[in-house]
């Protein structure tokens, strides 16, 4: 069984999302060089204090943006397929694993829920002043991943969404999460607007 090289990072990668990386550690330079040579993906898993998350996403190297004289490189990757770690192998300087690729259960999210999720996301983007709207929209990835991926949200929530096997379930989770964080965002923006006045009491 072929092993998938793993790159533990402090983030959650979603299928269809773009991820630029600066590769500087010798073990990862070796790993990425092999992936380039054999045109194979590597797995991005969220690094946690007690190891790595069970569910990750493969990253395909789209381009090598820059190579440095000392062997470091800047690459641009894109999330492809979700996987679950079955068996981690520590024989080499970098982690590798036997993985099981995840497939969604059949079924679509309801149209009204999709509309609500999109509306909540656009309000969050406006309030957060986030440039998340610029996040790459990939036709190949489920909408739930596109809604959550670019936003600076809690990584535990992102990890949960990544592991869900149903788009309808993910959209519902996204709606309830957005509805939970929006009141605080609205409040924070109001406070900021008050504080950002011109110094006179209105």
C-alpha positions, 0 to 999 in steps of 0.5 A: 500500500502506498503511503501518503507523506504528511505535512502537519500544519496549524490550519485546516485545508479544504478541497478546492482551497488554495494554500501557498507554503514556504518550505524551509525545513530540510525534511519537508524540502526532501518530501516536497522534492519527492512529490514534485519528482513523482507528481504526487500529492501530500497530505495536510493534517492539522497539528495538535498538541497531542499529535495530528488530526485524524482527518486531513486533505491532500494538497496538489502542488500547482506551481513552484513560485520561487526556489532559493539558493539554499534549497528553500522554496515557495510553492502554491498548492490546492486542496484535493481529497479528504482522507482519514488516517489509518496507520501512521508511519514514522520510518522517515524524517517526515510522517507518512500514513496509510489513509482512507479517502472519504466520500460524501453520502449522496444528497444535496443541501436544501435551497433555502438553507444554501441561500441562508448560509450564503447571506450569513457568510456575506454579512460576516465578510462585511463585518470582519472586513475580511478579504475572504471573498477573494478566496478561490471559488472552486467549482469542484468543491462543495459549497460548505467548504467554500463558505468556511475555508477562506474565513478566519474561523475557529480551527476546531470548527473547520476540522469538524466540518472537514470530517462531516460526510454529508453536504446537507449536514455541513450546511446546517452546521455552517448556518448554526455556527455563523448564527452563533458568531454573528451577534458578537461580530455585530457588537464588536463593529458597533463598538469600533464605530463608536470608538472610531468617531471624530472625538466629539460626543454625538 
